[in-house]
Amino acid sequence: MPEYSQTSKKRLATCHPDIQRVFDVVIQSFDCTIICGHRGQVSQDKAYKTGKSKVRWPNSKHNREPSEAVDVAPYPINWDDRERFILMAGYILGVATKMDIPLRWGGDWNRNFILSDEDFHDLAHFELITTTGST
């Protein structure tokens, strides 16, 4: 059975309890690594400047405490393997749905199951669905 590294555990611990619950179940069957939970201002400014986020500090769900967003990659990480990220997302969204925890994925922001209509793909990004804020 896969398990998180100590680094992934520390990153996941910065996230909202509902996100932690989902990913505690996910890791039991799908090997993945937690890239980022909470982001401080310096990290958010860098993510924005490098185009990895579309929102400035403090408007990202990553900037909340606890974080309402998490970035995750299938392990071992291959950033060029888009299909594996999509497979992972389907698995994660299925787990979250079964647990009644509403998540949005950065590959399908509008949640219409059509990936080609999105301007910005962030295949590692998952966030709680709330009424305010984003990536």
C-alpha positions in Angstrom: 0.0 0.0 0.0 1.4 3.5 -0.9 2.1 6.0 1.9 2.9 9.7 2.0 6.5 10.9 2.7 7.0 13.0 5.8 7.1 16.1 3.5 3.8 15.2 1.9 2.3 14.7 5.4 3.5 18.1 6.5 2.1 19.8 3.5 -1.3 17.9 3.8 -1.5 18.9 7.4 -1.8 22.6 6.3 -5.0 21.8 4.5 -8.6 21.9 5.5 -9.7 18.7 7.4 -12.0 17.7 4.6 -9.1 17.8 2.1 -7.1 15.7 4.6 -9.9 13.2 4.9 -10.1 12.8 1.1 -6.4 12.4 0.6 -6.0 10.0 3.5 -8.4 7.7 1.6 -6.8 8.4 -1.8 -3.3 7.3 -0.7 -4.6 3.9 0.4 -5.0 2.9 -3.3 -3.3 5.6 -5.5 0.3 6.6 -5.0 0.6 10.4 -5.1 2.6 13.2 -3.5 1.4 16.4 -2.0 3.1 19.3 -3.8 1.6 22.2 -1.9 -1.1 22.9 0.7 -1.0 26.4 2.3 0.9 29.1 0.5 2.3 32.2 2.2 2.6 35.5 0.4 6.1 34.9 -1.0 5.0 31.5 -2.5 1.8 32.9 -3.9 3.5 35.9 -5.5 5.9 33.5 -7.1 3.1 31.2 -8.3 1.3 34.2 -9.8 4.4 35.7 -11.5 5.4 32.3 -13.0 1.8 31.7 -14.3 1.1 28.8 -12.0 -1.7 30.7 -10.4 -4.2 33.2 -11.9 -4.8 35.0 -8.6 -2.7 37.3 -6.4 -2.1 37.1 -2.7 -4.3 36.7 -0.5 -7.1 35.6 -2.9 -6.1 32.0 -3.5 -7.7 29.2 -1.6 -4.1 28.1 -1.0 -3.7 31.3 1.1 -6.3 30.4 3.7 -5.5 28.8 7.0 -6.2 26.0 6.8 -5.7 25.8 3.0 -8.9 25.1 1.0 -6.7 23.9 -1.9 -4.0 21.3 -2.5 -1.7 20.5 -5.3 -1.0 16.8 -5.9 0.9 14.8 -8.4 0.9 11.1 -9.2 4.0 9.4 -7.9 6.6 9.0 -9.3 6.1 12.5 -10.8 6.2 12.9 -14.5 4.9 16.4 -15.3 4.6 15.5 -19.0 2.3 12.5 -18.4 -1.0 14.4 -18.7 -3.0 11.2 -19.0 -1.9 10.0 -15.6 -2.9 13.4 -14.0 -6.3 13.0 -15.6 -6.6 9.4 -14.3 -5.6 10.6 -10.8 -8.1 13.4 -10.9 -11.0 11.1 -11.8 -10.0 8.8 -8.9 -9.7 11.7 -6.5 -13.0 13.2 -7.5 -14.7 9.8 -7.2 -13.4 9.4 -3.7 -14.5 12.9 -2.7 -17.9 12.4 -4.2 -18.4 9.2 -2.3 -17.4 11.0 0.9 -19.8 13.9 0.1 -16.9 16.4 0.0 -17.3 18.8 -3.0 -14.0 19.3 -4.8 -13.2 21.2 -8.0 -10.3 20.1 -10.1 -8.0 22.5 -12.0 -8.4 20.6 -15.3 -12.2 21.2 -15.3 -12.9 24.4 -13.4 -16.5 24.7 -14.6 -17.1 21.0 -13.8 -18.8 20.2 -17.1 -16.6 17.2 -17.8 -15.1 18.9 -20.9 -11.4 19.7 -20.5 -11.0 21.4 -23.9 -13.1 24.4 -22.9 -10.8 25.6 -20.1 -8.4 28.5 -20.6 -6.1 27.5 -17.8 -5.2 23.9 -16.9 -3.8 23.2 -13.4 -3.9 19.4 -13.4 -2.4 19.1 -10.0 -4.9 21.5 -8.3 -7.9 20.5 -6.2 -10.0 22.8 -4.1 -13.0 22.8 -1.9 -16.1 24.2 -3.5 -17.0 27.3 -1.6 -18.6 30.6 -2.5 -15.4 32.7 -2.5 -11.9 32.6 -3.9 -10.0 30.3 -6.3 -6.6 28.9 -7.2 
